[in-house]
């Protein structure tokens, strides 16, 4: 089932700017990266940044804190 267009977002880490380079890497990233909504916009965070900033993410601090 395809994701509705309104919910699709470009897969780029909002913290470090990393993005998947191949379709297989993008499919894996959609399963392993963190996804959230910030300022009414979708926000992706790569595995590395998710692990580094886990406490801030779980504490729901704005990304400007980390």
Protein Blocks (a to p, Z undefined) as FASTA:
>chain_A
ZZdfklgccdddfknopacfbfklmmmmmmmmccddeehiacdddfklmmmmmmmmmnop
afklZZ
